[in-house]
């Protein structure tokens, strides 16, 4: 399981697999240049032998969760802050034809927060269809509410995942992986689109709230 802590592997999984999330993933900005250069991930490690203690396994599982939450905390906080800071009239803005709009970027993150947990058996709540989120990308109130709810769902999905399931093998768009890879990959995906959202904000004259607060500190 320690293998899953190698961040490059997690990024490789996410960049290769999320293109199938929904039709918007076929847009130009969802094409990752590093995709083709990424090596195929290795097959999951064999289960530890009888000598492996249960306490060691529990410690590794706790480490995966701790790392996941540490990595998810920043994009969750900053994406929500940025979504609130962006003016409602800018939610339909896009940098070019065929590229996701401001609102669609946030909705894409929300979609992934619901979609990725399905790989370890957690379905979206009744009445929630992540594939339909894009149609409301121009509605700031709906986008902010959907994004917030998606992170709450992600928290619950990871917290309810049994430790023993973290090492289970899964087929991730034709590639062999483990559940822990997908858990950590949720953070990689959110970080990637946080960077995109920051660029969109700057292009529209919106300073990220955390940067504005830093600039207002005494002595600056």
C-alpha positions as semicolon CSV with decimal commas, in nm:
position;residue;x (nm);y (nm);z (nm)
1;X;0,000;0,000;0,000
2;X;0,295;0,232;0,053
3;X;0,319;0,245;-0,325
4;X;0,010;0,463;-0,336
5;X;0,190;0,743;-0,160
6;X;0,393;0,813;-0,471
7;X;0,215;1,121;-0,601
8;X;0,320;1,084;-0,961
9;X;0,137;0,757;-0,984
10;X;-0,180;0,912;-0,850
11;X;-0,161;1,197;-1,096
12;X;-0,108;0,950;-1,381
13;X;-0,426;0,766;-1,290
14;X;-0,637;1,077;-1,269
15;X;-0,513;1,241;-1,585
16;X;-0,568;0,924;-1,784
17;X;-0,909;0,833;-1,645
18;X;-1,111;1,148;-1,592
19;X;-1,154;1,212;-1,964
20;X;-1,443;0,966;-1,947
21;X;-1,622;1,148;-1,664
22;X;-1,875;1,325;-1,889
23;X;-1,891;1,478;-2,239
24;X;-1,736;1,807;-2,125
25;X;-1,414;1,617;-2,061
26;X;-1,358;1,607;-2,435
27;X;-1,312;1,983;-2,446
28;X;-0,963;2,114;-2,525
29;X;-0,883;2,227;-2,169
30;X;-0,944;1,876;-2,039
31;X;-0,668;1,736;-2,262
32;X;-0,360;1,690;-2,047
33;X;-0,029;1,715;-2,230
34;X;0,138;1,483;-1,980
35;X;-0,112;1,206;-2,047
36;X;0,069;1,028;-2,327
37;X;0,405;1,052;-2,155
38;X;0,282;0,885;-1,837
39;X;0,390;0,522;-1,797
40;X;0,123;0,265;-1,727
41;X;0,089;0,204;-1,352
42;X;0,230;-0,116;-1,214
43;X;0,004;-0,399;-1,106
44;X;-0,117;-0,379;-0,744
45;X;0,124;-0,522;-0,491
46;X;0,057;-0,865;-0,351
47;X;-0,114;-0,879;-0,019
48;X;0,113;-0,878;0,282
49;X;0,198;-1,216;0,429
50;X;0,082;-1,354;0,762
51;X;0,368;-1,178;0,941
52;X;0,220;-0,835;0,873
53;X;0,052;-0,713;1,188
54;X;-0,299;-0,574;1,199
55;X;-0,167;-0,267;1,379
56;X;0,071;-0,198;1,090
57;X;-0,211;-0,230;0,839
58;X;-0,426;0,005;1,045
59;X;-0,143;0,258;1,062
60;X;-0,101;0,249;0,684
61;X;-0,475;0,295;0,633
62;X;-0,476;0,590;0,872
63;X;-0,181;0,734;0,684
64;X;-0,368;0,719;0,353
65;X;-0,668;0,899;0,501
66;X;-0,454;1,160;0,671
67;X;-0,265;1,229;0,350
68;X;-0,588;1,243;0,150
69;X;-0,750;1,496;0,384
70;X;-0,434;1,701;0,405
71;X;-0,420;1,721;0,026
72;X;-0,794;1,784;-0,020
73;X;-0,824;2,059;0,243
74;X;-0,659;2,334;0,041
75;X;-0,845;2,293;-0,290
76;X;-1,172;2,249;-0,104
77;X;-1,126;2,571;0,092
78;X;-0,987;2,775;-0,195
79;X;-1,224;2,653;-0,467
80;X;-1,522;2,742;-0,248
81;X;-1,373;3,082;-0,161
82;X;-1,299;3,154;-0,526
83;X;-1,646;3,043;-0,636
84;X;-1,796;3,288;-0,387
85;X;-1,563;3,568;-0,498
86;X;-1,635;3,536;-0,871
87;X;-1,915;3,773;-0,983
88;X;-2,229;3,593;-1,097
89;X;-2,207;3,752;-1,442
90;X;-1,865;3,592;-1,494
91;X;-1,984;3,234;-1,449
92;X;-2,053;3,194;-1,821
93;X;-1,717;3,343;-1,922
94;X;-1,479;3,109;-2,101
95;X;-1,130;3,182;-2,241
96;X;-1,214;3,040;-2,581
97;X;-1,468;2,848;-2,784
98;X;-1,508;2,487;-2,679
99;X;-1,335;2,542;-2,343
100;X;-1,504;2,509;-2,006
101;X;-1,658;2,823;-1,862
102;X;-1,594;2,947;-1,508
103;X;-1,901;2,771;-1,375
104;X;-1,833;2,454;-1,571
105;X;-1,488;2,422;-1,413
106;X;-1,641;2,425;-1,065
107;X;-1,912;2,183;-1,175
108;X;-1,649;1,951;-1,323
109;X;-1,479;1,931;-0,983
110;X;-1,815;1,865;-0,820
111;X;-1,888;1,589;-1,073
112;X;-1,558;1,418;-0,994
113;X;-1,623;1,439;-0,620
114;X;-1,935;1,231;-0,676
115;X;-1,800;1,013;-0,955
116;X;-1,465;0,895;-0,813
117;X;-1,613;0,739;-0,495
118;X;-1,821;0,510;-0,718
119;X;-1,497;0,316;-0,773
120;X;-1,516;0,202;-0,412
121;X;-1,890;0,149;-0,418
122;X;-2,030;0,484;-0,298
123;X;-2,309;0,602;-0,525
124;X;-2,426;0,966;-0,551
125;X;-2,730;1,048;-0,336
126;X;-3,073;0,985;-0,486
127;X;-3,164;1,253;-0,736
128;X;-2,804;1,370;-0,790
129;X;-2,676;1,319;-1,146
130;X;-2,319;1,452;-1,182
131;X;-2,344;1,418;-1,560
132;X;-2,604;1,695;-1,568
133;X;-2,413;1,953;-1,363
134;X;-2,275;2,145;-1,661
135;X;-2,617;2,273;-1,763
136;X;-2,630;2,482;-1,445
137;X;-2,276;2,616;-1,483
138;X;-2,401;2,970;-1,539
139;X;-2,598;2,983;-1,216
140;X;-2,365;3,097;-0,937
141;X;-2,596;3,001;-0,651
142;X;-2,642;2,648;-0,784
143;X;-2,273;2,607;-0,861
144;X;-2,161;2,712;-0,512
145;X;-2,422;2,492;-0,344
146;X;-2,338;2,194;-0,565
147;X;-1,963;2,230;-0,513
148;X;-2,003;2,253;-0,135
149;X;-2,233;1,950;-0,124
150;X;-1,992;1,751;-0,341
151;X;-1,705;1,799;-0,095
152;X;-1,932;1,701;0,192
153;X;-2,017;1,384;0,000
154;X;-1,649;1,317;-0,064
155;X;-1,571;1,351;0,307
156;X;-1,842;1,102;0,397
157;X;-1,737;0,862;0,121
158;X;-1,375;0,851;0,239
159;X;-1,460;0,841;0,610
160;X;-1,697;0,548;0,561
161;X;-1,449;0,344;0,355
162;X;-1,335;0,035;0,550
163;X;-0,959;0,018;0,605
164;X;-0,949;-0,328;0,452
165;X;-1,089;-0,195;0,125
166;X;-0,810;0,055;0,062
167;X;-0,590;-0,212;-0,091
168;X;-0,859;-0,367;-0,308
169;X;-0,780;-0,378;-0,680
170;X;-1,001;-0,180;-0,919
171;X;-1,015;-0,135;-1,293
172;X;-0,966;0,238;-1,353
173;X;-1,055;0,293;-1,718
174;X;-0,862;-0,017;-1,822
175;X;-0,572;0,035;-1,582
176;X;-0,502;-0,164;-1,270
177;X;-0,516;0,038;-0,949
178;X;-0,612;0,015;-0,586
179;X;-0,891;0,195;-0,404
180;X;-0,630;0,399;-0,214
181;X;-0,502;0,532;-0,548
182;X;-0,845;0,669;-0,628
183;X;-0,887;0,818;-0,280
184;X;-0,561;1,011;-0,314
185;X;-0,644;1,093;-0,674
186;X;-0,948;1,295;-0,568
187;X;-0,705;1,549;-0,425
188;X;-0,490;1,557;-0,740
189;X;-0,795;1,631;-0,951
190;X;-0,919;1,910;-0,725
191;X;-0,572;2,070;-0,717
192;X;-0,547;2,061;-1,096
193;X;-0,871;2,250;-1,147
194;X;-0,801;2,490;-0,860
195;X;-0,510;2,614;-1,069
196;X;-0,740;2,652;-1,368
197;X;-0,996;2,841;-1,159
198;X;-0,728;3,078;-1,026
199;X;-0,617;3,156;-1,381
200;X;-0,978;3,224;-1,484
201;X;-1,025;3,458;-1,186
202;X;-0,707;3,654;-1,259
203;X;-0,806;3,691;-1,624
204;X;-1,129;3,851;-1,505
205;X;-0,963;4,085;-1,258
206;X;-1,060;3,883;-0,950
207;X;-0,789;3,846;-0,687
208;X;-0,814;3,514;-0,499
209;X;-0,942;3,594;-0,146
210;X;-0,645;3,432;0,027
211;X;-0,402;3,639;-0,183
212;X;-0,596;3,958;-0,109
213;X;-0,583;3,882;0,263
214;X;-0,209;3,821;0,244
215;X;-0,152;4,153;0,068
216;X;-0,345;4,338;0,339
217;X;-0,128;4,211;0,623
218;X;0,058;4,483;0,818
219;X;0,403;4,561;0,687
220;X;0,329;4,468;0,327
